[in-house]
Amino acid sequence: MRLHLTLTPNTTPVPFNYQHQLTGALHKWLGQNDLHDKISLYSFSWLRGKAERIDGGLNFPNGAKWFISFWEEGHAQQLVKGILDNPILFKGLQVKEVQIQETPDFGSSYRFKIASPFLLRLNQDDGSRKHLTTKDTEAVSLLNDRFASKMKQANLNCKVKIRFDEQYSHPKTKLVTIKGTKLKTNICPIIIEGDKEALKFAWNVGVGELTGSGLGALI
């Protein structure tokens, strides 16, 4: 289930690295929950809409759009209640409208676009973590492994194969900073093939790491 939020214009500049503030608003609306302690079975986009650079930040003169998707519909319903109780986000942004979208049927193969860059990190023998891009040979395997972990968390047993769109001519990397941590993320369409339930699951939970922090959301 996906919630599409229409937001009012901000009243003070929105910082460039605002993603953790979206996470904060999300958990404020959910109230007491255990989502922090689990693999994230939800995802959310970055703010969308016309943005201007001002005073070291962003301005959304016409307001913004934001979507949040949950595999477990109970959390979506809980979020709506929280929004109605307190629609304020940050920097003057407020929710003025909520629209609910049921999970579409994508069939057995679909090309998903990226609503927020996805993150892939490979554990190294020295304890460090290597940030992978679409050019790394281990990237596709890791992308599938991370998704398999999400399906296991959701008790799903589906056949699924995920790959990058090799026909896409301009895959990019983007340096994202979340609460002081610098992350090398990727922007490239994703092709998913397999059981219909797996594709629906992906649309809701995203791909890669830190989907609960605003990365890896799909459209």
Backbone as a ProteinNet text record, in pm:
[ID]
protein_1_A
[PRIMARY]
MRLHLTLTPNTTPVPFNYQHQLTGALHKWLGQNDLHDKISLYSFSWLRGKAERIDGGLNFPNGAKWFISFWEEGHAQQLVKGILDNPILFKGLQVKEVQIQETPDFGSSYRFKIASPFLLRLNQDDGSRKHLTTKDTEAVSLLNDRFASKMKQANLNCKVKIRFDEQYSHPKTKLVTIKGTKLKTNICPIIIEGDKEALKFAWNVGVGELTGSGLGALI
[TERTIARY]
85	0	88.3	50.8	130.3	44.3	101.1	36.5	105.1	29.3	81	42.3	141.4	117.3	141.8	46.9	64.3	99.5	210.1	261.7	248.5	231.1	228.6	368.9	383.6	516.7	587.4	719.4	797.2	802.6	833.5	843.7	987.4	1077.4	1220.9	1292.8	1419	1487.9	1498.3	1474	1489.2	1634.9	1706.4	1847.3	1860	1974.1	1995.5	1988.3	2044.3	2043.6	1928.6	1807.8	1688	1629.6	1687.7	1623.6	1596.5	1690.3	1669	1551.5	1518.1	1403.5	1271.7	1273.6	1158.2	1138.3	1248.9	1241.5	1183.9	1227.4	1176.9	1027.4	978.6	834.8	757.1	811.5	746.5	725.9	831.6	821.5	741	738.3	650.8	505.2	468.7	330.5	294.4	392.3	364.5	351.6	412.1	410	499.7	469.1	550.6	546.8	664.5	670.1	806.2	815.5	940.8	1008.3	973.5	1028.4	1178.9	1231.2	1375.1	1455.7	1395.7	1468.5	1459.7	1395.1	1375.1	1428.6	1444.3	1470.6	1349.2	1373.2	1264.1	1176.7	1049.5	952.1	867	934.7	870.7	976.5	933	1026.3	957.1	1035.5	974	1061.8	995.9	1064.6	1130.1	1206.9	1250.1	1138.7	1152.2	1054.2	1057	939.8	929.1	851.3	886.9	822.6	926.4	881.1	972.1	1046.9	1180.2	1262.8	1361.6	1378.1	1474.2	1584.5	1707.2	1818.6	1821.4	1809.2	1815.9	1886.1	1970.8	2029.4	2085.8	2157.1	2218.1	2120.8	2000.3	1900.9	1805.8	1690.1	1590.6	1461.2	1394.2	1264.4	1165.4	1048.7	942.4	825.4	830.2	730.4	588.6	575.7	443.6	409.7	485.4	466.9	543	524.2	597	508	554	489	584.8	527.8	609.1	526	585.9	510.9	583.3	503.3	551.6	478	550.8	489.8	517.6	417	428.5	380.5	455.2	407.8	296.8	313.5	214.3	114.5	-7	-103.9	-142.9	-127.9	-160.6	-77.1	49.3	135.7	88.7	41.5	-8.4	-129.8	-218.8	-337.7	-299.1	-199.4	-150.9	-89.2	-19.1	44.2	-59.5	-166.3	-272.2	-329.7	-352.2	-405.1	-308.2	-177.1	-77.3	-71.8	-87.4	-87.4	-207.2	-322.6	-442.9	-428	-359.6	-339.1	-239.5	-137.5	-32.6	31.5	-17.5	28.7	161.8	228.9	351.7	471.7	555.3	682	796.3	849.6	960.2	971.7	1037.6	1061.7	933.8	822.6	696.5	618.9	678.2	607.1	499.3	380	269.8	193.4	131.7	50.2	-87.1	-126.9	-260.8	-353.7	-297.8	-382.5	-310.5	-386.1	-333.5	-418.7	-353.1	-421.6	-363.6	-450.6	-408.7	-411.1	-301.3	-292.6	-268.1	-356.9	-335.6	-222.1	-157.8	-44.1	-89	-31.6	-70.4	-23.5	-77.9	-32.5	65.6	192.6	296.2	323.1	249.4	276.4	400.7	469.1	586.3	718	711.9	833.4	799.5	885.3	856.7	986.4	994.4	1108.1	1067.9	1130.4	1100.8	1200.9	1150.1	1236.8	1267.3	1366.9	1414.3	1353.1	1286.5	1234.3	1331.6	1427.7	1539.3	1655.7	1778.7	1893.9	1905.4	1957.8	1972	2117.5	2134.1	2265.1	2299.9	2423.4	2475.4	2613.5	2630.4	2759.3	2799.8	2925.6	2978.6	3074.6	3052.7	3140.6	3278.5	3382.9	3521.1	3582.8	3692.4	3757.6	3810	3846	3900.5	3790.6	3665.6	3555.4	3495.2	3557.7	3503.6	3394.2	3328.1	3222.2	3247.6	3255	3279	3145.8	3139.1	3019.9	3026.3	2925.3	2923.7	2841.6	2881.8	2805.5	2757.8	2677.9	2625.6	2736.7	2857.5	2969.5	3042.7	3020.8	3090.7	3028.5	3114	3066.3	2980.8	3003.6	2928.2	2793.9	2767.4	2653.2	2519.3	2499.5	2370.6	2344	2446.8	2431.5	2393.4	2459.5	2430.1	2289.3	2248.9	2114	2009.5	2031.3	1939.1	1944.8	2064.3	2078.1	2004	2017.6	1950.6	1798.1	1751	1607.4	1558.2	1639.1	1602.9	1587.8	1672.2	1661.9	1529.8	1486.5	1358.5	1242.8	1249.1	1142.9	1137.7	1253.2	1257.1	1192.3	1221.1	1160.1	1007.5	958.2	813.9	751.6	831.7	785	730.8	798.4	761.4	856.7	800.9	882.5	849.3	920	890.3	1013.5	988.7	1095.5	1110.9	1234.6	1255.4	1399	1415.8	1548	1549.9	1650.4	1661.7	1790.8	1782.9	1903	1890.3	2002.8	2001.8	1957.8	1897.8	1860.6	1988.1	2040.8	2167.6	2152.4	2029.6	2006.5	2003.4	2000.6	1996.8	2133.9	2138.2	2267.4	2337.5	2266.2	2329	2314	2360.2	2357.8	2450.5	2409.1	2485	2508.1	2606.1	2623	2595.3	2551.8	2520.9	2567.8	2646.3	2691.7	2581.2	2533.3	2425.8	2480.2	2447.3	2488.2	2364.8	2361.4	2251.2	2306	2269.6	2314.3	2466.5	2535.7	2680.8	2752.9	2681.6	2743	2733.2	2847.7	2850.1	2831.1	2738.2	2702.3	2705.8	2771.8	2777.4	2662.4	2562.1	2441.9	2433	2332.3	2318.2	2182.6	2184.2	2060.5	2058.7	1970.7	1959.3	1829.1	1752.8	1631.4	1662.9	1565.6	1578.8	1475.8	1516.9	1423.8	1406.6	1282.2	1253.2	1164	1202	1125.9	1100	981.1	951.5	804.3	775.5	637.2	575	447.3	378.3	388.2	381.1	385.6	519.9	627.3	760.6	770.4	709.2	713	630.8	517	436.9	514.3	581.9	662.2	770.8	839.9	948.5	897.5	782	724	700.7	669.4	643.8	770.2	859.8	972.6	1102.1	1108	1229.6	1340	1457.6	1572.4	1696.7	1793.5	1918.1	1903.6	1999.1	2002	1935.1	1901.4	1850.9	1725.6	1637.4	1510.6	1427.4	1450.1	1381.5	1438.7	1544.5	1605	1595	1509.1	1484.6	1565.8	1616.7	1691.5	1618.6	1639.5	1593.5	1444.7	1370.3	1226.9	1205.9	1099.4	1074.1	941.5	936.3	811.6	795.4
-119.3	0	123.9	221.1	343.3	464.3	549.5	674.2	788.4	865.1	981.5	1105.8	1179.1	1296.6	1422.5	1515.4	1647.8	1743	1816.1	1900.7	2048.5	2129.9	2274.9	2325.4	2447.8	2506.6	2518.5	2508	2529.3	2678.3	2710.2	2850.1	2892.6	2796.6	2821.9	2719.4	2747.6	2657	2513.1	2419.5	2277.1	2238.9	2180.6	2145.6	2043	2046	1950.9	1807.2	1782.1	1647.9	1637.2	1630	1632.3	1493.2	1388.2	1256.6	1204.9	1228.9	1177.8	1248.4	1369.7	1439.3	1379.1	1325.7	1250.3	1125.1	1058.2	939.2	975.8	1089.7	1134	1160	1224.4	1250.6	1119.9	1026.5	896.6	825.8	820.8	749.4	827.7	959.3	1038.9	1001	989.3	955.9	813.2	722.4	583.3	562.9	652.2	636.6	521.7	461.2	351.4	234	192.6	80.9	14.7	-105	-181.4	-187.1	-95.8	-101.5	-76.6	-0.7	25.8	-103	-203.1	-324	-434.3	-407.7	-510.6	-464.1	-561.6	-526.1	-448.8	-336.6	-246.4	-306.4	-325.5	-371.3	-253.5	-140.9	-19.6	65	163.4	252.7	386.6	488.3	617.6	698	782.5	865.2	985	1059.4	1191.2	1289.7	1412.4	1514.2	1539	1549.4	1566.5	1693.8	1758.8	1884.1	1989.3	2104.7	2212.3	2263.5	2255.2	2298.5	2404.9	2506.5	2613.7	2608.6	2639	2647.9	2788.9	2796.9	2927.3	2913.5	3009.5	3018.6	2885.8	2815	2689.3	2575	2586.6	2481.6	2480.8	2422.4	2409	2479.3	2531.1	2593.9	2527	2492.4	2432.4	2531.3	2628.9	2736.9	2688.3	2576.7	2522.9	2400.7	2381.7	2262.6	2144.9	2027.2	1909.1	1785.7	1680.2	1549.2	1452.6	1357.5	1257.1	1130.4	1014.7	890.7	797.5	717.5	618.3	488.3	376.9	247.8	146.6	68.9	-35.5	-168.6	-275.2	-408.6	-449.6	-412.4	-444.3	-328.6	-351.2	-242.7	-181.2	-255.9	-202.7	-80.4	-80.4	34.8	156.4	133.7	244.1	309	226.5	279.5	356.4	304.4	371.6	506.4	510.9	635	741.4	702.5	798.1	860.8	779.2	831.4	933.2	900.7	992	1123.6	1118.2	1240.1	1327.8	1266	1342.8	1411.3	1344.6	1402	1517.8	1506.7	1609.6	1610.7	1693.9	1691.3	1761.5	1812.3	1890.6	1799.4	1836.8	1767	1847.6	1942	2026.9	2144.9	2250.8	2371.2	2428	2413.2	2466.6	2373.7	2262.6	2165.5	2097	2088	2019.6	1936.7	1829.8	1745.9	1810.1	1834.7	1889.7	1789.6	1681.6	1579.5	1445.1	1338.6	1202.1	1121.8	1056.8	967.1	827.3	727.5	588.4	516.1	447	367.4	221.9	135.4	-7.5	-55.4	-163.2	-215.2	-264.2	-211	-255	-397.3	-453.9	-583.4	-554	-589.2	-560.8	-679	-787.6	-906.1	-977.5	-1047.8	-1126	-1059.8	-943.2	-870.7	-722.7	-638.7	-495.7	-416.7	-303.6	-212	-100.1	-99.4	1.5	116.7	237.3	353.7	380.3	464.2	491.4	622	614.6	735.6	792.2	710.8	755.6	660.4	710.8	626.6	504.2	394.5	272.8	251.3	185.7	166.2	18.7	-14.9	-151	-145	-217.1	-219.4	-363.5	-393.8	-529.4	-533.7	-627.6	-641.7	-690.8	-625.8	-662.8	-739.1	-811.1	-891.5	-806.4	-681.5	-594.9	-524.5	-559.7	-499.8	-376.8	-326	-210.2	-256.1	-159.1	-190.5	-115.8	-189.4	-131.6	-91	34.3	81.3	35.7	-37	-89.6	-1.1	0.9	69	-35.3	8.2	-83.7	-144.9	-87.6	-139.5	-253.2	-270.6	-374.7	-511.4	-611.4	-745	-808.7	-768.3	-829.8	-762.1	-651.7	-567.3	-638.3	-706.1	-771.3	-881.1	-958.4	-1065.7	-1008.9	-900.8	-839.5	-780.2	-720	-664.1	-773.5	-890.6	-1002.7	-1058.6	-1064	-1114.8	-1025.9	-895.4	-802.5	-816.4	-835.8	-850.8	-983.2	-1087.6	-1217.6	-1206.7	-1125.3	-1105.2	-1037.5	-943.2	-877.6	-977.1	-1060.9	-1159.7	-1257.9	-1296.7	-1387.6	-1322.9	-1193.6	-1120.3	-1119.3	-1113.4	-1108.4	-1246.6	-1351.5	-1490	-1515.6	-1456.4	-1478	-1579.1	-1671.4	-1768.6	-1755.1	-1663.8	-1632.6	-1651.5	-1684.9	-1683.9	-1541.6	-1491.6	-1353.8	-1335.5	-1252.3	-1217.2	-1068	-1000.9	-855.6	-822.7	-728.7	-686.5	-537.7	-478.6	-340.5	-337.7	-229.2	-211.8	-180	-279.5	-263	-172.9	-148.3	-60.9	86.4	110.7	248.2	311.5	422.4	476.5	565.4	607.8	702.2	663.2	542.8	512.2	608	652.5	751.8	705.7	767.7	752.6	888.4	884.5	1008	993.7	1090.6	1090.5	1148.7	1068.3	1108.1	1107	1209.6	1215.4	1204.5	1101.9	1081.2	1083.5	1186.5	1205.1	1195.5	1260.9	1267.8	1153.7	1049.1	934.7	952.2	949	965.5	829.9	823.6	699.1	719.3	629.2	633.8	549	614.8	546.1	543.9	473.8	451.9	496.9	547.4	584.3	510.8	410.9	330.4	251	241.9	160.2	13.9	-52.5	-191.4	-276.9	-391.1	-484.3	-604.1	-633.8	-745.4	-845.4	-972.8	-1080.8	-1188.4	-1248.7	-1355.9	-1362.9	-1416.9	-1428.3	-1290	-1278.7	-1149.4	-1089.9	-1175.4	-1127.2	-1062	-1113.1	-1056.6	-915.9	-893.9	-760.8	-661.4	-706.1	-620	-585.4	-684.9	-666.5	-561.9	-572.5	-479	-335.8	-317	-182	-117.8	-198.5	-146.9	-130.2	-226.3	-226.3	-170.1	-153.1	-98.6	-201.4	-153.8	-241.6	-182.9	-269.7	-224.8	-204.2	-131.6	-105.8	26.9	38.7	162.7	216.5	125.5	172.2	243.7	208.4	275.7	412.7	450.6	583.3	666.5	623.4	703.4	665.8	543.5	497.8	380	365.1	247.2	236.7	347.5	342.3	331.4	260	232.4	292.2	327	369.7	297.1
0	0	0	-80.9	-90.9	-54.1	30.8	67.9	-5.1	-82.4	-153.7	-74.3	-26.1	55.2	-27.2	-22.2	-80.9	32.1	17.3	123.7	88.2	190.3	172.5	141.7	90.5	75.6	211.5	209.2	331.5	364.3	489.8	532	558.1	579.9	592.1	506.2	465.1	373.1	425.9	337.3	367.4	341	437.2	413.5	301.3	232.8	123.2	173.7	289.4	346.8	447.9	394.4	478.8	503.6	444.4	445.6	587.1	679.9	815.6	882.7	837.1	893.3	842.5	721.1	673.6	759.3	789.9	875.7	1011.6	1065.6	1194.3	1192.1	1085.4	1072.3	1062.3	985.7	967.9	1101.8	1182.6	1310.6	1413.9	1400.2	1487.2	1462.1	1334.4	1300.2	1339	1328.4	1363.1	1513.6	1591	1735.4	1779	1892.7	1944.6	1847.8	1798.5	1703.8	1711.6	1652.1	1655.9	1519.4	1429.1	1293.5	1290.6	1389.2	1393.5	1411.1	1471.7	1509.1	1405.1	1292.5	1191.4	1055.9	964	825.7	774.4	708.7	670.1	560	591.7	492.7	447.5	430.3	381.5	312	239.1	169.7	147.9	119.4	88.6	-5.8	-81.3	-180.4	-114	-190.6	-149.9	-186.1	-141.8	-176.8	-327.1	-385	-529.2	-558.5	-667.7	-705	-739	-784.8	-822	-698.8	-703.8	-590.6	-636.9	-554.9	-581.4	-476.1	-518.5	-423.2	-364	-230.8	-164.5	-30	3.3	137	187.3	99.9	141.4	159.7	102.5	115.8	-2.8	17.3	-88.8	-50.5	-151	-132.1	-227.1	-174.2	-254.8	-258.6	-349.7	-350.4	-377.7	-447.4	-479	-393.6	-286.7	-206.4	-266.2	-211	-256.8	-246.5	-310.3	-302.4	-233	-162.2	-92.7	-82.4	-113.3	-93.7	1.9	71.5	167.4	138.1	128.7	96.7	207.6	240.6	341.7	285.4	313.8	281	377.7	504.9	606.5	615.4	571.5	558.3	692.3	800.1	931.3	965	922.4	947.5	867.6	745.2	663.2	729.4	781.9	849.5	975.8	1047.1	1167.1	1131	1017.1	973.5	940.5	872.9	838.3	965.5	1066.6	1193	1253.4	1249.6	1303.4	1228.5	1097.4	1015.7	1050	1065.7	1099	1235.4	1327.8	1461.5	1459.9	1373.2	1369.9	1231	1139.4	1000	973.6	1077.2	1058.5	1033.8	933.2	909.7	970.8	892.3	936.6	841.2	886.5	804.8	742.6	812.6	764.6	673.2	630.3	548.1	631.5	575.4	641.3	538.5	584.7	496.6	482.1	357.5	335.3	267.5	214.1	150.8	153	176.5	171.9	74.4	-21.1	-112.9	-97.4	-94.7	-76.3	-210.6	-241.4	-364.5	-328.4	-372.6	-352.6	-443.1	-404.7	-480.5	-618.3	-726.9	-861.8	-891.6	-996.7	-1048.8	-1162.4	-1142	-1241.2	-1333.5	-1315.7	-1395	-1345.6	-1435	-1396	-1435.8	-1498	-1535.9	-1546.2	-1485.2	-1487.9	-1469.9	-1540	-1527.7	-1431.8	-1315.1	-1213.7	-1223.8	-1210.1	-1199.1	-1052.4	-1029.2	-894	-842.3	-726.2	-662.5	-560.4	-520.4	-436.1	-462.8	-465.2	-501.5	-411.3	-465.9	-385.6	-345.3	-232	-169.9	-163.6	-204.6	-193.3	-129	-17.2	51.8	77.7	45.8	60.6	178.4	270.3	386.3	344.2	396.8	367.3	485.2	457.1	561.1	676	648.3	753.1	834.6	807.8	882.4	816.1	710.6	638.6	543	480.3	386.5	255.8	146.6	15	-47.7	-93.2	-163.1	-308.9	-352.3	-488.5	-580.9	-706.7	-810.8	-911.5	-1007.1	-1107.7	-1193.3	-1188.9	-1268.1	-1198.1	-1068.4	-993.1	-1021.6	-1037.3	-1073.3	-963.6	-837.1	-726.8	-703.6	-773.9	-740.4	-758.4	-870.4	-897.1	-795.2	-765.3	-666.8	-530.3	-491.2	-362.2	-360.9	-471.8	-482.6	-458.4	-517.4	-499.1	-358.1	-299.1	-162.2	-63.1	-78.9	12.2	0	-122.1	-142.8	-83.5	-95.8	-37.3	113.7	177.3	322.3	359	275.3	299.9	285.2	182.2	163.4	279.9	330.7	445.9	566.6	588.3	699.3	687.5	562.5	538	521.8	539.3	523	382.8	283.6	143.9	80.6	5.8	-66.9	-214.4	-281.1	-421	-507.5	-633.4	-731.6	-783	-783	-826.6	-873.3	-973.9	-1024.9	-1050.8	-993.9	-1008.4	-1082.6	-1174.4	-1246.8	-1282.1	-1315.8	-1361.9	-1507.8	-1549.5	-1689.9	-1768.2	-1836.5	-1908.2	-2030.5	-2073.9	-2188.3	-2147.3	-2016.3	-1967.3	-1988	-2058.6	-2103.6	-2001.5	-1897.7	-1805.5	-1657.8	-1618.2	-1474.5	-1400.3	-1283.8	-1208.8	-1065.5	-1003.3	-859.7	-795.2	-670.9	-598.7	-455.3	-409.4	-270.9	-183.5	-90.2	0.2	142.7	219.6	359.7	447.5	532	624.5	766.4	840.9	979.8	990.4	896.4	899.8	831.1	791	723.4	572.3	504.4	358.9	291.4	198.4	131	-19.6	-90	-235.6	-290.1	-345.1	-389.9	-542.2	-593.5	-736.7	-789	-912.2	-980.9	-1114.6	-1123.9	-1245.5	-1236.5	-1343.8	-1340.3	-1308.2	-1247.1	-1203.8	-1277	-1328.6	-1390.5	-1297.5	-1264.8	-1174.8	-1247.3	-1241.3	-1303.7	-1199	-1206.5	-1111.9	-1078.7	-960.5	-915.7	-898.2	-929.9	-919.9	-780.5	-677.8	-540.4	-509.8	-570.4	-548.4	-605.7	-721.6	-782.4	-700.8	-649.8	-562.5	-435.3	-382.4	-261.6	-285.6	-399.4	-432.2	-442.3	-502.3	-516.9	-381	-283	-149.4	-65.2	-70	25.1	-32.7	-165.6	-225.8	-239.8	-281.5	-302.9	-237.2	-209.6	-148.8	1.3	57.6	201.4	236.9	364.5	424.5	356	313.7	256.8	365.2	489.6	598.2	630.8	559	576.1	449	356.8	237.8	115.6	110.2	-6.2	-72.4	-203.2	-274.6	-304.8	-297.3	-329.1	-480	-519.7	-660.6	-706.5	-836	-898.4	-1031
[MASK]
+++++++++++++++++++++++++++++++++++++++++++++++++++++++++++++++++++++++++++++++++++++++++++++++++++++++++++++++++++++++++++++++++++++++++++++++++++++++++++++++++++++++++++++++++++++++++++++++++++++++++++++++++++++++++++

